[in-house]
Amino acid sequence: MGLDSRRMDARTPSPQETWDAFFSDFYLRVHTNVEPKDEARSQAMAAAALSGCPDGGELLDVACGFGRHAVPLAQAGFRVTGVDRSGALLDEARTRTGDAPWPKLVQADYRELPFADASFDAALNLYTSLGYLGDEQDTKVLAEVARVLRPGGRLVIETMHRDLLVRQFQEHGWELLGAGRLLLEQRAFDPVGGVTQTTQTLIDGTGERESRTFEARIYTATELVSMLRSAGFAKATCHGDLHGAPFSTGTRLVVVARR
């Protein structure tokens, strides 16, 4: 289960080059057309409700990926701005947006958001979109989100957390993706440092294989709440899902943080 002992206390995930290669066409082949669109819409609407964003309000989705949540939120009337570093994912989001005026899609690193202070009523960070940069840089991300939120605005984070991963961890897994594609995963996990190592291998219908290996930081609820306070949020409340269920070691982690 453990990673290389040299990494045990490092708490450092993969370098940016690894993530740029992962959040590419490879990611799209793994994740698009797998999750039902009505499920993504339900998640998005529940997250927006938790955020307290008013109807038609300015809502930031960061990182927005291929528009999984930004597109249905825009269709529901929110003025959504989606931010992602990946051009490939944003191209897919633009395809899904079509000629609609919203969401606005912006390519940027979420450590340096290209928006003025107090630009948004609320913000969302969904589908485990933290943990790629390490403690210090992930805190910088949260501070940037705090900066662009209006006073009293809320950030909703939905993510895996260390205690749930301890309960659920498996070294191997596989998933059928449809169209004859198969995703294999090999995993290692250091529960002390909170670092996972995953190798994903995508096998297409012809038997051709493509693999990506990456390491990510999985935070405890305590660590994430502390990071939010350091980033300038006044209050953070933990839930077990996007509908406000109680948080426990057996649930996902949803944090609602108020600016």
QUIRAKA-V11475 format. One line per field, one symbol per residue. ss: DSSP state (@ for helix, = for strand, . for the rest). phi: phi as a letter, one per 20 degrees, with the letter a starting at -180 (. if undefined). A space follows every 10 residues. Layout:
ss=???
phi=???
This chain:
ss=....@@@... .....@@@@@ @@..@@@@@@ @.....@@@@ @@@@@@@@@@ @......=== ==.......@ @@@@@...== ====..@@@@ @@@@@@@... ...====... .........= =====..... ....@@@@@@ @@@@@@@@== =========. .@@@@@@@.. .=======.. ========== ....====== ===.....== =======... @@@@@@@@@@ ....=====. .......... ..======.
phi=.feggfdgdf ldeffgffff ffebggfffe dfmdegffff ffffffffff fmffgmfecd dbeelengdf fffffeofee ddcbfeffff fffffffmef fcfedceaff ecfecfglec fbbccdmldc oedngfffff gffffgfeef gnfddddcbf cgfffgfdgc fcabbednlm ecddcdccbd ffemddccdd cedefenfdb ccdbccedee gfffffffff eoeebccdce afdnffebfd dfdcddddf
